[in-house]
Amino acid sequence: MTRLNELRDNPGANKVRVRIGRGIGSGVGKTGGRGGKGQTARSGVAINGFEGGQMPLHMRMPKRGFNSWNPKDWNQVRIDRIQAYIDSGKLDAKGVVDAAALVAAGVIRRPKDGVRLIGSEGFSAKKVTFKVEYATKGALAAIEAAGGKVDLIPAKEPWKKAPRAE
C-alpha cells in the first residue's frame, strides 16, 4: 500500500519548462532564441504581410470563391465497396441499406451529415434498396441496372423553418 508521502508522478509525466534568457550556460541565454538585433528581436512584431507601407500582396489579389457558413460533411461510399461487403455477408442486401446499416456493417464509422453513393461500376447485387441523401448519376444508373432502387432523403437544412400551423 502506497503512502501519501510516497505519491509521485510517472517518470516523464511533467516536462521541465525551458527558462529562456537565464545566462550563457543555459543554451538559450543572451538573445533568448530571438537571433540578432532588429525588429524581430523586439516584442510586438507585426511583420508578416507588411511591405513597408505598400499595399500588401494578399490585399492586392482579388477575392475568389465562397466558403459555406454551414458546410456538410458527407460519407462518400463507393458502390463497389458496398458490393464487397454484401458478398462477404457483412451487409444484408435484403433490408434497406441506409447510414445505420452501413455503420453496423463497418462500411463507415459514423453517419456524419449523410451518405453519398459514388462510382459507376462494380455493383451487381439484385434488388437492393438504398436510402441515402445523395447518389451520383453513374451510381444511380449502376444500381438501377442491377435491379436495385435508390430513395433519396432530402438533406436537413437548418436555416429553413418548419411551416407554421395556422
N, C-alpha and C positions, 0 to 999 in steps of 0.2 A: 504494500500500500504506500502510495506516494504521500509525502507530507507537503503542507502548503509552502514551506520554505524551500522545497526542492523542485517546485514547478519551474520549468524553463520552456522557452520556445524551441521548436525543432531547429537543428542546425541549418543555417541559411534562410530561415524564415524572415528575418529582419536584415535588410541590407543597410550598411552604414552609409549615410549621406556624404558625398564629396563636399568638403568645405573649400570653396574657391577663394583665392586671394589671401592665403594664410602662410605666406613665406615660400622661399625658393625650394625648400626641401619637399614641399607637398606635391610638386609637379604641376600644379595649377596656380602658382604664385604670380607676382608682378602684374602681368596684364590679365590674368584670370581667365584665360581661354578666349579673349577677345581679339587677339592679334596685336598689331601695332597701333599707331596713332590714327587719328582721323574720325570721321563722322560715326562709323560703325563701332568704334571703340567706346563711344559715349552712350548714355541712356537716352531713350526717347527717339530712336531712329525710325523714320518712315521713308525708306529709300526705294522699296520695290515699286516699280512703275513710275517713279519720279524721273523726269527728263530735264531737270534744270529750268523748269518753267514752261518748256514747250509742251504742247498738248500730248499727253502720253499715248502710246500706240494703241492700248486697249480701249481708249476713248475715241480714237480716230477711226477705228474699224466700225462698219455698220453692224447693227444688232440683227441677228438672224434667228429664226426658229421660234419655238414655243415650248414651254415646259408646263405640262398639265399640273394644276393645283391638286388634283386627286388622281394620280396615275394608278392604273390597275396592274396587279402582279399576277399573271396567269401561269398556270401549269400547262406548258406545251408538251403534248404527248404524241409521239409518232404512232400511226396505226399499225405499222409492222411490229412495234414493241408490244402493243396490246395483243396482236395475234400470237406472239411468242408466249405471253402469259396465259392465253386461252389454251394453246397447245400443251403447255406444261401442266395444266389443270389448276393453276393458282387463281385464275379468274373464271367465274361462272358465266358462260355465254348465254344461258337460258334466261337469266334475270336481266333487269335493266342495269346497264353499265353507266354509273354516274360517279361523281367525285368520291362519295363514301365507299363505293365498291372498289375503286382504284386504290384508295388508301388501304382498305382491308387486304387487298391482294399484294400490296407492296410496290405498285407501279409508281405511285407518287407518295411523298412523305406527308403532306398536309394539303387541305383543299385550296388554300390561299383565296384569291378572288374568283376562282372558277377554272374550268378546264377548256383548253383549245386543242382540237384534234388537227394534226398536220400530217402531211405526207400524201402520196398518191398511189403507192403500190405496196404490195406485201400483205394485203388483207384478203382472206378467203373464208372467214368464218361465216356460216349461214345464219340468217335471221337473228342478228344481234341488234338490240335496241339501245342506242346511246342517248343519254340525257345530259347534254353539255351546254356551255354558254356560247361556244364558237366552233366552227369547223371550216377548214379551207375548202375551196371548190374541188380540188383533187381528192381530198379525204372524203367529202360527200359522195363524189362520183364512185370512188372505190368501194365504199360501204354499201351504197345502193346497188352497185353492180353485183355484189356478193349476196344480195337479198336482204340486207340489213336496213335499219331505219335510224335516222338522227332527229331527235326532238331538241330544238334549240330553246334554251331558257333565256328569257330577257334578262340582261345584266342589271344588277341593282344600281340605281342612280340616286345617290344621297341628296342631290340638290333638288330633285323633284319631290314635291309634297304630295301626300295622298289626297285624293279628291274628298271634299267635304260633303257630308250627308246633309242635305237641306230638306 
